[in-house]
Amino acid sequence: MAIYLGGEITEQVQKTKLDDLTPREIVFELDKYVVGQANAKRAVAVALRNRIRRQKLPTEIAQDVLPKNILMIGSTGVGKTEIARRLARIANSPFIKIEASKFTEVGYVGRDVESMVRELTEVAVEMTKHAAFEEVSKRAEENVEEKILDILLPASSANSSDFYENDNSIDLTLKPQSNRTREKLREQLRRGELDDRLIEIESQDRSNSTIDFIGGQGIEEMGVNFRDMFGNLFPSKTVRRKIKISEAKTFLLREEQEKLVDMEQINRSAIEKTESVGIIFLDEIDKIAGREAGGNPDVSREGVQRDLLPIIEGTTVNTRYGMVNTEHILFIAAGAFHVSKPSDLIPELQGRFPIRVELEALTLDDFKRILTQPKNSLIKQYQALLNTEGIQLNFTENAITTLAEMTVNINSNTEDIGARRLHTLLEKLLEEISFEGSELENKDQTLDSEYVLEKLDGLVKDQNLRQYIL
């Protein structure tokens, strides 16, 4: 039987697409989802393009070309995380977002910095596995169909079918009745007429045989799979289930896909993907900025920075799929730096983030564009949600302007949380329409500035309540 290796076709198509993307085109793609922040977009676009250029270099040169890590400076809600996340989707790269404040210094109970590399590897394995499953899905679906037909028909019919097929002296027109029945069942199965019929299937027991250990440098969250360690000492147990054919299709499809792919090859490809195109977004790095003087017995911020240093500089981390080298992983750090400043980071860590980008505060025009311009804008999301119940939701230009003005007003007088303020205001604005939903007699709802002022003006004027608006 042929062995289907995972992700080769998909990766080839993705590689061709990425090769054609110039930094200008990458910025254009980011513009579809993030408003403004041209400097940050240019920085990440150049970083992504340099990765593509590096892949075209000879091996001896490519090994020495390290990614230029980026430090984003800007208040919350201005688009730092979204830029990094969209960049990873464009590049089809493994991506994780993690808060730097979650880590603890070596010797203390808690998460150590190597756990983020293990999490990134898990993401890469899932991505590679999904791509491999997509490649063999057609073949797997055919196998599932044959399996279900074998269950629906008695085994003796299949044996008689083999007898006739192997005998060349018998005319094909004299096929047994079971073959015609099988084809008739196949047609009904494809039309979905048998989806509610119950069948009994055999499957492998997927109960968890992994034990997670807590504590110890580099051990937590790795776990130990005893079946992998001792092999035949823990043989797979077969479980019989009686389920509908519609559910059996999904259940058996996963098993067939796993049989058709080489999991060892998937793991190797995932590790290579992690090392060459992985992206780690370190949020709230300003929370660990600062240097302590004196012997503080608590977990020190400087200690966490020193633990981060070798990971960002390049080291080898042990994961359950193998050793992962972090030299060419792109790190994008971000923080508001309201209390501290980038120079409060230890000099060694500052040197690992050579590109610094300051994101600008959002203006009135930015908020208006955020409401309408991106592909996934909030207004488009609410329109799609309410459209499922036949409600046509429309906003006038005046309504959008009023919403943007209120957002700027509240952000300037309370905590500035950027575009996240729009979520609160829109939810409050559409609360009544969302509550009544399909019960509304008038399915065509057009909101103007008067409606916005009627619903939200009280929030802006009430000084005490405004302190608690998120």
C-alpha positions as CSV (number, residue, x, y, z in Angstrom):
1,M,0.0,0.0,0.0
2,A,1.3,3.5,-0.8
3,I,2.3,5.8,2.0
4,Y,0.8,9.2,1.8
5,L,3.0,11.9,3.3
6,G,1.4,14.9,4.9
7,G,1.3,18.5,3.7
8,E,3.4,18.2,0.5
9,I,0.9,19.5,-2.0
10,T,-0.6,22.1,0.3
11,E,2.8,23.4,1.3
12,Q,3.9,23.6,-2.4
13,V,0.8,25.7,-3.3
14,Q,1.3,27.9,-0.2
15,K,5.0,28.4,-1.0
16,T,4.2,29.5,-4.6
17,K,1.7,32.0,-3.3
18,L,4.1,33.4,-0.6
19,D,6.9,33.7,-3.2
20,D,4.8,36.1,-5.1
21,L,4.0,38.3,-2.2
22,T,6.1,41.5,-2.0
23,P,6.2,43.6,1.2
24,R,3.8,46.0,-0.4
25,E,1.3,43.2,-1.1
26,I,1.7,41.9,2.4
27,V,0.8,45.3,3.8
28,F,-2.2,45.4,1.4
29,E,-3.4,42.1,2.9
30,L,-3.0,43.4,6.4
31,D,-5.0,46.5,5.5
32,K,-8.0,44.3,4.9
33,Y,-8.2,43.6,8.6
34,V,-6.2,46.2,10.5
35,V,-6.8,50.0,10.2
36,G,-3.8,52.3,10.3
37,Q,-0.5,51.4,11.9
38,A,1.5,51.7,8.7
39,N,4.9,51.5,10.4
40,A,4.1,48.3,12.2
41,K,2.7,46.7,9.1
42,R,5.8,47.6,7.1
43,A,8.1,46.1,9.8
44,V,6.3,42.8,9.9
45,A,6.0,42.7,6.1
46,V,9.8,43.1,5.7
47,A,10.3,40.4,8.4
48,L,8.1,38.0,6.5
49,R,9.7,38.8,3.1
50,N,13.2,38.2,4.6
51,R,12.1,34.7,5.6
52,I,11.1,34.0,2.0
53,R,14.4,35.4,0.8
54,R,16.3,33.3,3.4
55,Q,14.7,30.1,2.0
56,K,16.3,30.8,-1.4
57,L,19.8,31.1,0.0
58,P,22.4,28.3,0.1
59,T,22.3,26.3,3.3
60,E,25.6,27.6,4.6
61,I,24.5,31.2,4.3
62,A,20.9,30.6,5.4
63,Q,21.9,29.1,8.7
64,D,23.6,32.5,9.7
65,V,20.6,34.7,8.6
66,L,18.6,35.1,11.8
67,P,15.2,36.8,12.0
68,K,15.1,40.4,13.2
69,N,12.7,40.2,16.2
70,I,10.2,43.1,16.6
71,L,9.2,45.1,19.6
72,M,5.8,46.8,19.3
73,I,5.1,49.7,21.7
74,G,1.5,50.9,22.0
75,S,-1.5,51.0,24.3
76,T,-4.1,48.3,24.3
77,G,-6.6,48.0,21.5
78,V,-4.5,49.6,18.7
79,G,-3.9,46.4,16.7
80,K,-0.7,44.8,18.0
81,T,-2.0,41.3,18.4
82,E,-4.2,41.4,15.3
83,I,-1.2,42.4,13.1
84,A,0.9,39.5,14.3
85,R,-2.0,37.0,14.0
86,R,-3.0,38.1,10.5
87,L,0.7,37.9,9.4
88,A,0.8,34.3,10.6
89,R,-2.3,33.5,8.6
90,I,-0.9,35.0,5.5
91,A,2.3,33.0,5.9
92,N,0.5,29.8,7.0
93,S,2.9,29.8,10.0
94,P,2.5,28.2,13.4
95,F,1.5,31.0,15.8
96,I,0.9,31.4,19.5
97,K,0.2,34.4,21.7
98,I,1.4,34.2,25.2
99,E,1.6,36.7,28.1
100,A,5.2,37.2,29.3
101,S,3.8,37.8,32.8
102,K,2.7,34.2,33.1
103,F,6.2,32.9,33.3
104,T,8.2,32.4,36.5
105,E,11.9,32.3,37.2
106,V,13.7,29.0,37.3
107,G,13.4,27.4,40.7
108,Y,9.8,28.6,41.3
109,V,6.6,26.6,40.8
110,G,4.9,27.7,37.6
111,R,5.4,27.8,33.9
112,D,8.9,27.9,32.6
113,V,9.7,29.8,29.3
114,E,10.3,26.6,27.3
115,S,6.6,25.8,27.5
116,M,5.9,28.3,24.8
117,V,8.1,26.4,22.3
118,R,6.3,23.2,23.2
119,E,2.9,24.9,22.6
120,L,4.1,26.2,19.3
121,T,5.2,22.7,18.2
122,E,1.8,21.4,19.1
123,V,0.2,24.0,16.9
124,A,2.6,23.1,14.0
125,V,1.8,19.4,14.4
126,E,-2.0,20.1,14.2
127,M,-1.5,22.3,11.1
128,T,0.6,19.7,9.4
129,K,-1.7,16.9,10.3
130,H,-4.7,18.8,9.0
131,A,-3.0,19.4,5.7
132,A,-2.1,15.7,5.4
133,F,-5.6,14.7,6.2
134,E,-7.0,17.0,3.5
135,E,-4.7,15.4,0.9
136,V,-6.0,11.9,1.6
137,S,-9.6,12.8,2.5
138,K,-11.0,11.6,-0.9
139,R,-9.3,8.2,-0.5
140,A,-10.3,8.0,3.1
141,E,-14.0,8.7,2.2
142,E,-14.0,5.9,-0.3
143,N,-12.6,3.5,2.3
144,V,-15.2,4.6,4.8
145,E,-17.9,4.0,2.3
146,E,-16.6,0.5,1.6
147,K,-16.4,-0.2,5.4
148,I,-20.0,0.8,6.0
149,L,-21.2,-1.2,3.0
150,D,-19.3,-4.2,4.4
151,I,-21.2,-3.8,7.7
152,L,-24.6,-3.4,6.0
153,L,-24.1,-6.5,3.9
154,P,-23.3,-10.0,5.3
155,A,-19.8,-11.2,5.1
156,S,-20.8,-14.3,3.0
157,S,-21.9,-12.0,0.2
158,A,-18.4,-10.5,0.0
159,N,-16.8,-14.0,-0.2
160,S,-19.1,-15.0,-3.0
161,S,-18.3,-11.8,-4.8
162,D,-14.6,-12.5,-4.6
163,F,-15.2,-16.0,-6.0
164,Y,-17.0,-14.7,-9.1
165,E,-14.6,-11.9,-9.7
166,N,-11.6,-14.2,-9.6
167,D,-13.1,-16.6,-12.1
168,N,-12.5,-15.2,-15.6
169,S,-14.7,-17.9,-17.2
170,I,-17.9,-16.5,-15.8
171,D,-19.7,-13.7,-17.6
172,L,-19.8,-10.4,-15.8
173,T,-23.6,-10.2,-16.4
174,L,-24.0,-13.1,-14.0
175,K,-23.0,-11.2,-10.9
176,P,-24.7,-12.3,-7.7
177,Q,-27.7,-10.5,-6.4
178,S,-25.5,-9.2,-3.4
179,N,-23.5,-7.0,-5.8
180,R,-26.6,-5.3,-7.2
181,T,-27.8,-4.8,-3.6
182,R,-24.4,-3.4,-2.6
183,E,-24.5,-0.8,-5.5
184,K,-28.1,0.1,-4.6
185,L,-27.0,0.6,-1.0
186,R,-24.1,2.7,-2.2
187,E,-26.4,5.1,-4.0
188,Q,-28.7,5.4,-1.0
189,L,-25.7,6.0,1.2
190,R,-24.4,8.8,-1.0
191,R,-27.8,10.4,-1.1
192,G,-28.0,10.3,2.7
193,E,-31.1,8.1,2.8
194,L,-29.4,5.7,5.3
195,D,-28.0,8.4,7.7
196,D,-30.4,7.6,10.5
197,R,-29.9,3.8,10.4
198,L,-28.0,2.3,13.4
199,I,-24.9,0.2,12.7
200,E,-22.3,-1.4,15.0
201,I,-18.7,-0.5,14.4
202,E,-15.4,-1.5,15.9
203,S,-12.9,1.3,16.7
204,Q,-9.7,1.8,18.7
205,D,-10.1,2.9,22.3
206,R,-9.0,6.6,22.4
207,S,-9.0,6.9,26.2
208,N,-6.1,9.1,27.5
209,S,-3.1,7.1,28.4
210,T,-0.9,10.1,29.1
211,I,0.2,11.3,32.5
212,D,1.3,14.9,32.9
213,F,4.0,15.7,35.4
214,I,4.0,19.0,37.2
215,G,7.2,20.7,38.4
216,G,10.8,20.5,37.3
217,Q,12.5,22.4,34.6
218,G,11.3,21.4,31.1
219,I,9.1,18.5,32.3
220,E,5.7,20.2,32.9
221,E,3.1,19.9,30.2
222,M,5.2,17.3,28.3
223,G,3.5,14.2,29.7
224,V,4.5,10.6,29.3
225,N,2.6,8.4,27.0
226,F,3.0,4.8,28.3
227,R,1.7,3.2,25.1
228,D,4.5,5.0,23.2
229,M,7.1,4.0,25.8
230,F,6.2,0.3,26.3
231,G,4.5,-0.5,22.9
232,N,3.0,-4.0,23.0
233,L,2.8,-4.0,26.8
234,F,-0.2,-1.8,26.4
235,P,-2.0,-3.1,23.3
236,S,-4.8,-1.0,21.8
237,K,-8.2,-2.1,23.0
238,T,-11.0,-2.4,20.5
239,V,-14.4,-0.9,21.4
240,R,-17.7,-1.7,19.8
241,R,-20.1,1.2,19.3
242,K,-23.7,1.3,18.0
243,I,-24.2,4.6,16.3
244,K,-26.0,6.2,13.4
245,I,-24.4,6.0,9.9
246,S,-24.1,9.8,9.8
247,E,-22.0,9.8,12.9
248,A,-20.1,6.7,11.9
249,K,-18.9,8.5,8.7
250,T,-17.2,11.1,10.7
251,F,-15.8,8.7,13.3
252,L,-14.4,6.2,10.7
253,L,-13.1,9.0,8.5
254,R,-10.6,10.1,11.2
255,E,-9.4,6.5,11.6
256,E,-8.9,6.0,7.8
257,Q,-7.1,9.3,7.5
258,E,-4.7,8.3,10.3
259,K,-4.0,5.0,8.5
260,L,-3.2,6.7,5.2
261,V,-0.7,9.2,6.5
262,D,2.8,8.7,8.0
263,M,2.6,10.2,11.5
264,E,6.4,10.2,11.9
265,Q,6.8,12.2,8.7
266,I,4.1,14.6,10.0
267,N,6.1,15.1,13.2
268,R,9.3,15.7,11.4
269,S,7.6,18.2,9.0
270,A,6.0,20.0,12.0
271,I,9.3,20.4,13.8
272,E,10.9,21.8,10.6
273,K,7.9,24.1,10.2
274,T,8.2,25.3,13.8
275,E,11.9,26.0,13.4
276,S,11.8,27.8,10.1
277,V,8.5,29.7,10.0
278,G,7.1,29.7,13.6
279,I,6.0,33.0,15.2
280,I,5.7,33.6,18.9
281,F,3.9,36.7,20.1
282,L,5.0,37.8,23.6
283,D,2.4,40.1,24.9
284,E,2.7,42.3,28.1
285,I,6.5,42.2,28.0
286,D,6.4,45.6,29.8
287,K,5.0,43.8,32.9
288,I,8.4,42.1,33.3
289,A,10.5,45.2,32.5
290,G,12.5,46.6,35.4
291,R,15.5,45.7,37.5
292,E,15.3,44.9,41.1
293,A,17.9,46.1,43.6
294,G,18.5,44.0,46.6
295,G,17.6,40.4,47.5
296,N,13.9,40.1,46.9
297,P,12.8,36.5,47.7
298,D,9.9,36.8,45.3
299,V,10.0,35.8,41.7
300,S,12.0,38.6,40.0
301,R,11.1,40.2,36.7
302,E,14.8,40.3,35.8
303,G,15.0,36.6,36.4
304,V,12.2,35.9,33.9
305,Q,14.0,38.2,31.3
306,R,17.2,36.2,31.7
307,D,15.2,32.9,31.3
308,L,13.7,34.3,28.1
309,L,17.1,35.4,26.7
310,P,18.4,32.0,25.6
311,I,15.1,31.0,24.0
312,I,15.0,34.2,21.9
313,E,18.7,34.0,21.2
314,G,18.5,30.4,20.0
315,T,18.6,27.2,22.0
316,T,17.3,23.6,21.7
317,V,14.1,22.7,23.5
318,N,13.0,19.1,24.2
319,T,9.4,18.4,23.1
320,R,7.4,15.2,22.9
321,Y,7.9,15.3,19.1
322,G,11.7,15.8,19.2
323,M,14.2,18.5,19.7
324,V,13.3,22.0,18.4
325,N,15.9,24.7,17.7
326,T,14.6,28.2,18.3
327,E,17.2,30.1,16.3
328,H,15.0,31.0,13.4
329,I,11.7,31.4,15.2
330,L,10.4,35.0,14.8
331,F,9.6,36.7,18.2
332,I,7.2,39.7,18.2
333,A,7.1,41.3,21.6
334,A,4.5,43.9,22.6
335,G,3.6,46.1,25.5
336,A,2.0,49.4,26.5
337,F,5.0,50.6,28.5
338,H,2.9,53.2,30.4
339,V,4.8,52.7,33.7
340,S,8.1,51.2,32.4
341,K,10.0,51.9,29.2
342,P,11.9,49.6,26.8
343,S,15.2,50.7,28.3
344,D,14.1,49.1,31.6
345,L,14.6,45.7,29.9
346,I,18.0,44.1,30.5
347,P,20.5,45.2,27.8
348,E,20.9,41.6,26.5
349,L,17.1,41.3,25.9
350,Q,16.9,44.7,24.3
351,G,19.6,43.6,21.8
352,R,17.4,40.7,20.8
353,F,14.7,43.0,19.5
354,P,16.5,45.2,17.0
355,I,13.3,46.5,15.3
356,R,11.2,48.8,17.5
357,V,7.8,50.1,16.2
358,E,5.6,52.6,18.1
359,L,1.9,52.2,17.3
360,E,-0.1,55.3,17.1
361,A,-3.2,56.1,19.2
362,L,-6.4,55.7,17.2
363,T,-8.1,58.8,15.9
364,L,-11.7,59.7,15.1
365,D,-11.3,58.8,11.5
366,D,-9.6,55.5,12.5
367,F,-12.6,54.5,14.6
368,K,-15.0,55.2,11.7
369,R,-12.9,53.1,9.4
370,I,-12.7,50.3,12.0
371,L,-16.5,50.1,12.1
372,T,-16.9,49.7,8.4
373,Q,-13.7,49.0,6.4
374,P,-12.2,45.6,7.6
375,K,-13.5,42.4,6.2
376,N,-14.5,41.3,9.7
377,S,-15.7,44.7,11.0
378,L,-18.0,44.8,14.0
379,I,-20.9,46.2,12.0
380,K,-20.6,43.4,9.4
381,Q,-20.5,40.8,12.1
382,Y,-23.7,42.1,13.7
383,Q,-25.4,42.4,10.3
384,A,-24.6,38.8,9.6
385,L,-25.7,37.6,13.0
386,L,-29.1,39.3,12.8
387,N,-29.6,38.4,9.2
388,T,-29.9,34.7,10.3
389,E,-33.3,35.7,11.7
390,G,-34.3,37.8,8.7
391,I,-33.4,41.2,10.2
392,Q,-31.8,43.7,7.8
393,L,-29.5,46.0,10.0
394,N,-28.3,49.2,8.5
395,F,-26.3,52.2,9.9
396,T,-26.4,55.7,8.5
397,E,-23.2,57.7,8.1
398,N,-24.3,60.0,10.9
399,A,-24.7,57.0,13.2
400,I,-21.2,55.7,12.5
401,T,-19.8,59.2,13.1
402,T,-21.6,59.5,16.4
403,L,-20.4,56.1,17.6
404,A,-16.8,57.0,16.7
405,E,-17.1,60.4,18.5
406,M,-18.5,58.7,21.7
407,T,-15.6,56.2,21.6
408,V,-13.0,58.9,21.4
409,N,-14.8,60.8,24.2
410,I,-14.9,57.9,26.6
411,N,-11.4,56.8,25.9
412,S,-10.0,60.3,26.5
413,N,-11.9,60.7,29.9
414,T,-11.3,57.1,31.2
415,E,-8.9,54.4,30.5
416,D,-7.9,54.3,26.8
417,I,-8.6,50.8,25.6
418,G,-8.6,51.6,21.9
419,A,-10.9,49.8,19.5
420,R,-12.1,47.4,22.3
421,R,-14.4,50.2,23.4
422,L,-16.4,49.7,20.3
423,H,-17.4,46.2,21.4
424,T,-19.1,47.6,24.6
425,L,-20.9,50.5,22.8
426,L,-22.2,48.4,20.0
427,E,-23.4,45.6,22.3
428,K,-25.3,48.2,24.4
429,L,-26.6,49.9,21.3
430,L,-28.0,46.7,19.8
431,E,-29.1,45.1,23.0
432,E,-32.9,45.6,22.4
433,I,-32.8,44.5,18.8
434,S,-30.8,41.4,19.7
435,F,-33.1,40.5,22.5
436,E,-36.3,40.8,20.5
437,G,-34.7,39.2,17.4
438,S,-37.1,37.2,15.3
439,E,-40.0,38.7,17.3
440,L,-39.5,42.1,15.7
441,E,-42.4,43.1,13.4
442,N,-40.2,45.5,11.4
443,K,-37.4,43.4,10.0
444,D,-35.7,46.4,8.4
445,Q,-33.8,48.2,11.1
446,T,-32.0,51.4,10.1
447,L,-30.0,53.1,12.9
448,D,-29.3,56.8,12.7
449,S,-27.5,59.3,15.0
450,E,-30.7,60.0,17.0
451,Y,-31.1,56.3,17.8
452,V,-27.4,56.1,18.9
453,L,-27.7,59.2,21.1
454,E,-30.9,57.9,22.7
455,K,-29.4,54.5,23.6
456,L,-25.8,55.6,24.5
457,D,-25.9,59.3,25.6
458,G,-26.6,58.4,29.2
459,L,-23.4,56.3,29.3
460,V,-21.3,59.2,28.2
461,K,-22.8,61.8,30.6
462,D,-22.9,59.6,33.7
463,Q,-19.4,60.1,35.2
464,N,-19.8,57.5,37.9
465,L,-21.1,54.7,35.6
466,R,-18.4,55.6,33.0
467,Q,-15.7,54.4,35.3
468,Y,-17.0,50.9,35.0
469,I,-17.4,50.8,31.2
470,L,-14.8,48.3,29.8
